[in-house]
């Protein structure tokens, strides 16, 4: 598999040690998969920050949020016969699943797109309510006219769904609750209306029938979604054979809407690929790359909290150049550039 990414020589741009934890008693384990936008002449990342509780011998500790958005620490006996901790991301206890970490979203900005820092003032968004009790994750940011739409994964014991908040100034936020119920994630809203309608990519999934496929939906207001259609499926014996999911908002080109997406195989290797949608009817897939455009190759992509992963849900576009900010090994934030024309040249017409 070939790779056409031009990685930043400064990678990783951000590591867990670069940020302070949200409160005493917690520690940052991972920085993941930032949403990206431009505002006030700066490049901004809205980074997923995953924290856990300090551990003590004989017990397992992990944080959750109560309905008021306050952190509570849960303690479980480490030797309990119905405690399963084989996956570093999930604890299974007495038949129920819990996350080993609690995620929130942290805002950082940069004047050059390389060196990021936390500005003064409130810079974090936390889960609230029982549908976000296990945190909020993997935010994608779309600007439509004067409004920024923040779609993110809302996690709780009830399941994994898509939450939405909107803002115009990045100071006050309107909460719209869960717009796509479990099990759903990887929601990216298009950056302009098409024939008067909002469009969004999303990823419902089923453990019994079907699979982890990319769907598209439309909306009259950006909040209520319908006319769902499955457009991209996994491919047997391919690099994206196990699951696929949308990255950031599709990029408008003269050829169509270009979407950079992630795919994984049965060995849990995550790569990036691309497909193209019709400009006037984005429910139609025009073309798709057979091979990935980015493959985990660097040490920081191969080894980390969950290795062999490159995963993006944020980018900025300047002419033919798209700068992708991506999560590496579920631990670091990195950057890479691509030529849009080079990606388009790799697509095969459907």
Buried (B, 14 or more C-beta within 10 A) or exposed (E): EEBBBEBBEEBBBBBBEBBEBBEEEBEBBBBBBBBBBBBEEBBBBBBBBBBBBEEEEEBBBBBBBEEEEEBEBBEBEBEEEEBEEEEEEEBBBEEEBBBBBBBBBBBBBBEEBBEBEBEEEEBEBBBBBEBBBBBBBBBBBBBBEEEBBBBBBBBBEBBBBBBBBBBEEBEEBEEBEBBBBBBBBBBBBBBEBBEEBBBBBBBBBEEEEEBBBBBBBBBEEBBEBEEBEEBBEBBEEBBBBBBBBBBBBBBBBEBBBBBBBBBBBEEEBBBBBBBBBBBEEBBBBBBBBEBBBBBBEBEBBBBBBBBBBBBBBBBBBEEEBBBBBBBBBBBBBBBBBBBBEEBBEBBEEE
